[in-house]
Amino acid sequence: MDAYFLEHGHGESADLGIARMRVVVPQARTDGTLGIAEFRGSEGAWTVPHVHRHMEESFYVLEGTFDFTCGGRTLRADQGDFLLVPRGTPHVMAAGPGGGALLVVFTPGGLEGMFLELGGLPGNSITDPAVRAEIASRYDSVPV
């Protein structure tokens, strides 16, 4: 496999309402081993409480402050902080005042596909809980 290089501002992206996601490394480049995405968005909850049964999710704070509730514990993460959420651990996150940016690693990869699919939905479908749950179920993202 050849080295992979992605220039700043390039890569598939999706508008998710409160945040925008850009795929930095798609799972196809790593034979599914991992996927990496950058998220940038405004203040507020970026996810509903959920769990991944078959993957770890790691968060590196690029900008801003985030509150993560992970396994019943609330953590405040600032720029430069890192959080690894083990598979099977319920978690949720919210960006603090002014919003922020995260680099997120999915191990194994694939979850970036869910965000691309959600970003491709028409109109307000992205906020429809039934639509989101159906799509999320295909990507090992289960609301709790």
CORDAHU-V901998 format. One record per helix or strand. SS is the DSSP state (H for helix, E for strand). FROM is the first residue (numbers start at 1). TO is the last residue. If there is no record, write none. Layout:
BEGIN
ss | from | to
SS | FROM | TO
SS | FROM | TO
END
This chain:
BEGIN
ss | from | to
E | 13 | 15
E | 19 | 25
H | 27 | 30
E | 35 | 41
E | 44 | 45
E | 50 | 51
E | 56 | 70
E | 73 | 78
E | 82 | 85
E | 91 | 107
H | 111 | 119
H | 123 | 127
H | 129 | 137
E | 142 | 143
END
